[in-house]
Amino acid sequence: MERIERLNSLRQTAAHWFERAGRDDTSAETRGALKTWLDESPEHVSAYQATFRTWSALTSAAQDPAILELRQEAARRLTPTASASNRPLQWIAAALIMLSLGAALWIIVPRAGFNFAPLAWLKNESRNPVTRSYATKTGDRLTIALDEGSQVTLNTETQLEVGFSKETRTVRLLRGQALFEVTKDKSRPFVVQTKDQRFTAVGTAFDVRIETNQVKVTMLEGTVRAESLAPGSPSRTTITAGEQLIARAHTADHVRRVDPERETIWRHGQVIFDNTPLGEAIIELNRYSTTHIELADPKLADLRLSGTFATGGTGAFVEAVTAYFPIQIEHADARMVTLKARP
């Protein structure tokens, strides 16, 4: 029992050093203290290496689709408290203790944006940013608290990658829509990159939505510099609070005034239509539900409607449309509701 307690204590200490070594702001003093601790005993080196091997194995396994789904579900539950400084240390120590007793443990939700580094920097080697991926399914929303204080909210069917280093804070939005509330840090600009565009902020709040042929950026507060990455495109545009940028490759940027709260009402599970063509309203609502609406007669798409609807509220929307317009349901099942003109 005494041996097991000593082993657990050693591994907890190794996990503590591993957590400190993984921070982007690791100081020369911390590095020196860790090197001194490692030099004290070969057991210290072995414990630290075991920590790194365990974390690497668990991180690799965490990319399994089933595990990713569990991580996202856990993130939805734990995000409000995910920034507790001792949580990664507790998870790693627990994993090492369980493994030492012959048990298996899955780490499901490492702290968003956390960067665990190996011993590379002790050899004066550079560290690459650690990338973490997040995604939502149809109708889901997910809020992520990043380690440096920023917050990202993902809308339905969204995928992004977060890669922070000591010099940069970079997020790649691969598809969908996300709202970024950025903590100020002039020394580390916050960059959101899509396929053809780059948006740079220091401290601000803005929404980025990728559509089929364009990207929309809506400013809630602060300023963002937009740059096109496509060869031959106009180089740069700056947008401020209350403005929306519509960016297309090889086309001049279009900036217009909008109501930011209205444009980001999806955060509250709603969509607003104001004299919107029915066809466009259906396309927007279909983003949030696995039960899609379609029109049997294309001419119905030109009808105009206004109102506020719950995202994913296909039934309520169909009920409202069929009550207000000369439209009726032609067919309905779990996957599709087809609407046609009423005779």
N, C-alpha and C positions, 0 to 999 in steps of 0.2 A: 504493500500500500504506500509506503514512504517513497519507494522508487517511482511509482506511478504519479504521485503528487509532485515529485521533483521534476519529472518529465513534462507534466502538464504546465508547471510553472515556467520551465525553460521555453516551451513552445509558445506560451502566452507572451513571454518577453520577446521572442523572435517575431511574433505577429505584430507586436507593438512597434518594433523597429521597421518591419516591412511596411506598415501603414505610414510611418513617418517618411520613409525613403520614397514612397510613391507620390508624395505631394509635389505639385508644380513649384512650390516656393521653398523647396528643401535648401537650407542654408549650409554654408561651409562648416559651421560649428556642428550642425547635426551630422553631416557626413563624417567629420572627424570623430565624433563621439561613437558613431556606429562602427567605424573602422577599429576604434579602440576596443569596443565590446567584442568584435569578431576575433581580434588578435588574442583575446584573453584565453580562449579555449577552442580546440577543434570541435567540441560539442556545440559551441555557439554557431560556428560556420555550418555544421550539419543541420542544426535546427532551422537556421535561416534558409538554407537551400531546400529543406523539406517544405517550408512554408511556400516558397516560390513554386516548387513542383506541384504542390496541392492546389494552389491558386490557378496555375496554368491549366491543370487538368479540369478543374471545375469550370473555368471560364470557357474552355473549349467545348465541354459538354453542354454548357448553357446555350450554345448556338443551335442545338437540336430544336426543330419546330415545336415539339410538345413542350419543351422547357421554356422556350420563348413565350409561348402562350401563357404559361404559369407565371412567368416573370411579369408580363404585362398586367395580368389580373392582380398580382401582389402589389405592383407599383400603384395601381389605382387605389388600393387600400392603404398603402403605407406612405405615399408621397408627402402628406402633410408633416410627417415626422422623419422623413428620410434623410434630413440633413444633420441628424444627431451625430456628433463627431466620433463617438465611441462605437457606433454600430458596425462599421467594417471590421474593427478590431475584434468585436465580440463574435462576428460570423467566422472570421478566420480561425480564431482561437478554438471556437467550438468545433469547427471542421477538423482541426488537427487533433483535438482531444478524442473525438469520435473515431477518427481513423486509427489512432494509436490503440484503441480498444477493439479494433477489428470491425467497426461498424462503417456504414456508408452514409454520406450526407450530401444533399444537393444544395448549393447556394442558389437561391432563386432570384433574389433582387439585390445585387450589389448597389451601393449608393450611386445615384446617377452622376456621371461625370468623374467618378473617382479613378485615379490613375496609380495603379500599383506597379512600381518599376523593379526590375531585378538589380543585380549588383553591377550593372554595366557602368553606372556613373562613377563607381569607385576606381574604374580603369580609365577615367576621363573620356568615356565614349558618349556620344550624343544619344538622347532619348527621343524616340518618335512618339507622336501623339497616340494615345490609346483611344480607339474608336468604339463607340457603343451604338447599337441600333435599336430603334423603337418603331413600332407600327401599330396601327389600329385597324380593326375590321369595320365592315359596313355598319353604320349607326353608332359606333363607339366614339368616345372622346377620352383622351388621356392627358393628364397634367404631370409634367416632369419638373422637379426641383433640381437644377444643376448645382454642382458642388461650389461654384464661385458665386452663387446667389441669384443667378438669372432663372427665369421660369419659362417653360415652353408648354403650350397646350396644343395637342394634336386633334384635328377634326377627323371626321369619318374617312376611312380608306387612305390613311396618310402613312408615309414611311420616311424616316430621316435618320441620319448618322451624325453623332456628336463626336468631334475629335479635338480635344484641347491639348495644347502644349504650353510651355513656359512663355512663349512669345505670342501665341495666337489662340483665339477662340473661334473655331470654325464649325459650322453646321451645314451638312449637305441635305437639302430637301429633295428627295427622290421623286415623290409624288404626293398629291393631296394638298392640304392646307394646314398652316400652323401659325399660332400667335406667339410672338416672342416679346417677353418683358425683360429687358436687358439691364443688368447691374453695371453702373458706370465704372470704367477702368480705362483711362486714356492710354495706358501703356500696352493694353491688350484689346484692340478693337474686336468687336463681335461681328463675325462675317457669316452671312447666310448665302449659300451658293446653290443654284439650280443648274440645269444643263447648260443654259446659255446666258445666265445672269449672275451677278454678284452684288450683294447688298451689304454695306458696311455701316455699323453703328457703334457708338461708344456707350451711351446710356439712353435708352428709348424704348418705346413699345410700338410694334408694328405687326401687321398680318400679311403673310405671303400665301398666295393661292396659285397652284399650277393648273392651268387649263390646257385644252388640246393644242392650241397654237399660240398661247400667250401666258404671261405671268402677271398677276395683279398684286400690287403691294399697297396696303392701306395703312396710313400713319395715324396712330392714336396720340402719340406725343413724341417730342424730340425731332431729330433729323437723321435721315439715312441717305447715303450716297449710293446711287445705283450705277453699275457698270455692265456693259454688254461684253460677253466673252466671245461672241461670234465675229469672225474676221470681216472687216469692212463695215461693221455696224457703228452707229454713233457711239461715242465713248462713254459719256457720263451725264447723269442727271441727279440733282439733289431735291429731295422732297421733304416736306415738313408736316406737322400735325394738321389733320383735316384734309390732306391731299391723298389721292390715289393715283398710282402710276400703273399704266398698262404698257407692258414691254413685250415686243415681238422681235424676233431675229431679223436683221437687215431692214428694220423699219424705225423711223424716229419715234422716240418715246412720247406717249400721250399722258399728260397730267391733268386731272380734274379735281374739283372740290366735291367732297362727299361727307356724309354723316358717319364718322368712324364707329359709333356705337351701333348704328343700324347695320353697317357692313359686317360687324363682328358679333351679331346677335346669336350666331350659331353656338357661341360659348354657353348660352343659356338654354340650348336645345330648341331654338326657334328659327323660323325663316319668315321674312317679311316680303310680301309682294305688293307693288304699288303700280297699278295699271299695267301689269306684266302680261305678255302674251301667255296663253294657257300652255302652249307647247314648251316655252322656256321654264315656266313654273313647274311643270311635270319633270323636266330634266333635272332641275334643282332638287326637287323632293325625292326623286329616285336615287340620289346619292346616299340617302340615309336609310334606305329600307331594302330588304331582300325581296319584298313584294313590289314589283314595278308596275307602273301605270303606263298604258299605251293608248293612242287614239286610233280608232279604226278608220276615221275620216280625217285626212291631213288638214282639211279646211277648218276643223275645230281648233287647230293650234293658234289661229289668229284671234280668237276670243280673248278679251282682256279681263283680268280679275285683280282684286286688291284684298289684302287681309294678312293676318298673322297665323301661322300654323306651326304645330309641333313637328320637329324633325322626326321622321319615322312614323308620323301619324297618317299613314296612307288611308285608313278607313275614314277618319274625320274629314280629310281632304276630299275624298270621293263623294262623301255624303254632302258636303258643301257645294261641290261643283254640280252634282246632279240635281240639287235643289234650286240652284240659282240659274243654271243654263238649261236649254232644251236638250239635255244629254241624259242618256241612260246607260246602265251597265249591260254590255253584251255578253261578257264572260268574266268569271272571277274564280281564282284558286289561290293557293298559297304562294305561287310565284308571280302571277300576272293578273291585273285587272284591266280589261279592255273596255273602253268607252266608245259609244257611237251616238250619232244624232238621234234624238227622239222623233218618231214619225209625227 
